[in-house]
């Protein structure tokens, strides 16, 4: 599975104005649950918070990859948020986070989950890619960045 398989243009939000990590995660959970009747935003939020308590999902360079597991979906789904202004995400490099790719995975999909996280970490380690994401405010264009990218073999 590739990153482009878990995200849609409707699950990309540009220039989001949020005041905190908690508010951001709430917005992400609302978006992830929006078109999935079996998902509940509060359950997704609880899963994300449980993961964050293990350690921040911030990668550095203004990027975070919050993720969680659910029993309520058989499919992995993702959402991308580009923030208007960076927020504190407890990042080791102390930089505010303004690019966030969130992922909700089925409880039993450990290998798939780790491969997707690895793909995302690889992609977000590329400064040119991060700059492209920061310099557009069009969700279709951002979706195209994910759609045209394939991980190194």
C-alpha positions as CSV (number, residue, x, y, z in Angstrom):
1,X,0.0,0.0,0.0
2,X,1.2,3.5,-0.9
3,X,0.5,6.8,0.9
4,X,-1.7,7.9,-2.1
5,X,-4.0,4.9,-1.4
6,X,-5.0,6.2,2.0
7,X,-5.7,9.9,1.3
8,X,-8.1,11.8,-0.8
9,X,-8.4,15.5,-1.7
10,X,-11.3,15.7,0.7
11,X,-9.1,14.7,3.6
12,X,-6.6,17.5,2.9
13,X,-7.0,20.8,4.7
14,X,-4.9,23.9,3.8
15,X,-4.0,26.9,5.9
16,X,-5.7,25.6,9.0
17,X,-5.7,28.0,11.9
18,X,-5.5,26.1,15.2
19,X,-4.2,27.0,18.6
20,X,-3.0,23.8,20.1
21,X,-2.1,20.1,19.5
22,X,-5.3,19.0,21.2
23,X,-7.5,21.3,18.9
24,X,-5.6,20.1,15.9
25,X,-6.1,16.4,16.8
26,X,-9.8,17.0,17.3
27,X,-10.1,18.6,13.9
28,X,-8.2,15.7,12.3
29,X,-10.5,13.2,14.1
30,X,-13.6,15.0,12.8
31,X,-12.3,14.9,9.3
32,X,-11.3,11.2,9.4
33,X,-14.7,10.2,10.8
34,X,-16.7,12.4,8.4
35,X,-17.4,9.8,5.7
36,X,-17.0,6.7,7.7
37,X,-20.2,5.9,9.6
38,X,-18.5,3.2,11.7
39,X,-16.0,5.7,13.1
40,X,-16.5,8.0,16.0
41,X,-14.3,11.2,16.3
42,X,-13.9,10.6,20.1
43,X,-12.7,7.0,19.7
44,X,-10.1,8.2,17.1
45,X,-9.0,11.0,19.4
46,X,-8.6,8.6,22.3
47,X,-6.4,6.4,20.0
48,X,-4.3,9.3,18.9
49,X,-3.8,10.6,22.5
50,X,-2.9,7.1,23.7
51,X,-0.1,7.0,21.1
52,X,1.1,10.6,21.9
53,X,1.4,9.6,25.5
54,X,4.1,7.0,24.4
55,X,6.1,9.9,22.9
56,X,5.5,12.7,20.4
57,X,4.9,11.7,16.8
58,X,6.6,14.9,15.7
59,X,9.5,14.1,13.3
60,X,11.2,17.4,13.4
61,X,11.5,20.1,10.6
62,X,7.9,21.2,11.4
63,X,6.4,17.7,10.6
64,X,4.2,15.4,12.7
65,X,2.7,12.0,11.9
66,X,0.0,11.4,14.5
67,X,-1.5,7.9,14.2
68,X,-3.7,5.5,16.0
69,X,-5.4,2.1,15.7
70,X,-9.1,1.2,15.6
71,X,-11.2,-1.9,15.7
72,X,-14.0,-0.1,13.8
73,X,-12.5,0.0,10.3
74,X,-10.9,-2.5,8.0
75,X,-9.1,0.1,6.0
76,X,-6.3,2.5,6.7
77,X,-7.3,6.1,6.2
78,X,-5.2,9.3,6.2
79,X,-5.5,13.0,6.4
80,X,-3.1,15.9,5.7
81,X,-3.2,19.3,7.4
82,X,-1.2,22.3,6.4
83,X,-1.3,24.8,9.3
84,X,-1.4,28.5,8.9
85,X,1.0,28.9,11.8
86,X,3.1,26.2,13.5
87,X,2.1,24.8,16.9
88,X,4.0,23.1,19.7
89,X,3.9,19.4,19.2
90,X,6.6,18.4,21.7
91,X,9.1,17.9,18.9
92,X,12.7,17.0,19.9
93,X,14.1,19.8,17.7
94,X,11.7,22.3,19.4
95,X,10.4,23.5,16.1
96,X,6.7,24.3,15.8
97,X,4.8,21.8,13.6
98,X,2.9,23.1,10.5
99,X,2.7,19.9,8.3
100,X,0.7,17.0,9.7
101,X,-0.1,13.7,8.1
102,X,-2.4,11.7,10.3
103,X,-3.2,8.0,9.9
104,X,-5.8,5.7,11.4
105,X,-5.1,2.0,10.9
106,X,-7.0,-1.2,11.6
107,X,-5.9,-2.8,14.9
108,X,-4.3,-5.9,13.3
109,X,-2.4,-4.2,10.4
110,X,1.0,-3.9,12.1
111,X,3.3,-4.4,9.0
112,X,1.2,-2.2,6.8
113,X,1.2,0.5,9.4
114,X,5.0,0.5,9.8
115,X,5.6,0.5,6.1
116,X,3.3,3.5,5.6
117,X,5.0,5.4,8.5
118,X,8.4,4.6,7.0
119,X,7.3,5.9,3.6
120,X,6.0,9.1,5.2
121,X,9.1,9.7,7.2
122,X,11.2,9.2,4.1
123,X,9.1,11.7,2.1
124,X,8.9,14.3,4.8
125,X,12.7,14.1,5.3
126,X,13.0,15.8,1.9
127,X,13.3,19.6,2.3
128,X,12.1,20.3,-1.2
129,X,8.9,18.2,-0.6
130,X,8.2,20.0,2.7
131,X,8.7,23.4,0.9
132,X,6.2,22.4,-1.9
133,X,3.6,21.5,0.7
134,X,4.2,24.8,2.6
135,X,4.0,26.9,-0.6
136,X,0.6,25.9,-1.9
137,X,-2.9,26.3,-0.5
138,X,-4.7,24.0,-2.9
139,X,-5.7,20.6,-1.7
140,X,-5.8,19.1,-5.2
141,X,-2.2,20.3,-5.8
142,X,-1.1,18.8,-2.5
143,X,-2.9,15.5,-3.3
144,X,-1.0,15.5,-6.6
145,X,2.3,15.7,-4.6
146,X,1.3,12.5,-2.7
147,X,-0.2,10.8,-5.8
148,X,2.9,11.3,-8.0
149,X,5.3,10.1,-5.4
150,X,6.4,6.5,-5.0
151,X,8.8,5.3,-2.3
152,X,12.4,4.3,-3.2
153,X,12.6,0.6,-3.7
